Amino acid sequence: MAEIGGNLWEYNMARVVVVDVTDDYRLMQPPLPTDCYPVLAEVWVPAYDLKDRMTGRDLVEGYLYDWHQTPKGENGVWYVGVVQRELVLTREERA
């Protein structure tokens, strides 16, 4: 009987690291390297069509999507930058 080696879920799921980029907007500074941001969460999400569905996901409560960085390799990690919702709402109220 044939056997399948490895974990099949690894091919169907993607690891996403959510980082807080709020200080970039609060301090009005250019983006830092991804490794320099504080990590808010690490989550596993379905990998299918992830690039197109990323903006609609609520990965961390109280934060809004800002940008994402695709993995360098096939099994790499996705990075998603998020901004505190209060900061965005405060700026919109001023405008």
Residue pairs with C-beta under 8 A, 6 or more apart in sequence:
10 75
11 47
12 46
12 47
12 48
13 44
13 45
13 46
13 47
14 44
14 45
14 46
14 47
14 50
14 71
14 78
15 42
15 43
15 44
15 77
15 78
16 42
16 43
16 44
16 45
16 59
16 77
16 78
16 79
16 80
17 39
17 41
17 42
17 77
17 78
17 79
17 80
18 39
18 40
18 41
18 42
18 43
18 59
18 60
18 63
18 80
18 82
19 34
19 37
19 38
19 39
19 40
19 79
19 80
19 81
19 82
20 37
20 38
20 40
20 63
20 81
20 82
20 83
20 84
21 31
21 37
21 66
21 67
21 81
21 82
21 83
22 82
22 83
22 84
22 87
23 29
24 30
24 31
24 32
25 83
25 87
25 91
26 87
34 69
34 79
37 81
40 60
40 63
40 82
41 59
41 60
43 59
45 57
50 78
51 68
51 70
54 65
54 68
54 78
54 80
55 65
57 65
59 65
59 80
59 82
60 82
62 84
62 85
62 86
63 82
63 83
63 84
63 85
64 82
64 83
64 84
64 85
64 88
65 80
65 82
66 81
66 82
66 83
67 80
67 81
68 78
68 79
68 80
68 81
69 78
69 79
69 80
69 81
70 76
70 78
71 77
71 78
